[in-house]
């Protein structure tokens, strides 16, 4: 009895024996899969840094007595989306306070308390910064959705093409023996398997990262309200 060949060897032989169209489909699916995994690892690493920097930034923000102290630590925590929001709000706040400064008072007269012209303008600056940060967080995640949607259909196309070729070969050989049809059909079904192999992880990680982005967006909304409360309490 001849020794059984390894599954990996059989799989490789089926791939190399497939028709050029099916091989092209397999390569395309492999490309989608590689890019998707690259995006997955990149976003996982990025979000890990975001969570670390955001936690540190919130601690600094709540413990600092002045916004200028928070601004000083922003460059070291740049990966946090809260930093981008704070800098936008702080820039608007500073610009309004500079414009609202009265002429120099006479010696011995206490300086008037600085006031904001428009808290709504600060809110708009924070909202604009929040949109920019959310767009950054969502960057490249859409490719995972594309992979999840399109790769099963690409794999199905490869399978249909392979089965069609198999039936044409059956017609030419005039035989429906299992030995004749099993190998071509197995070659065709590999395309569907590769399509699912690319799509299933992409679906999972797309949903995972989308949920993460929603959580970050909610955290940014809370930070904007906190920033506005402090600004209104101290500068209006």
Secondary structure by P-SEA (a helix, b strand, c coil): ccccccaaaaaaaaaaaccaaaaaaaaaaaaaaaaaaaaaaaaaaaaaaaaaaaaaaaaaaaacccaaaaaaacccccccaaaaaaaaaaaaaaaaaaaaccccccccccccccccccaaaaaaaaaaaaaaaaaaaacaaaaaaaaaccaaaaaaaaaaaaaaaaaaaaaaaccccccccaaaaaaaaaaaaaaaaacaaaaaaaaaaaaaaaaaaaaaaaaaaaaaaaaaaccc
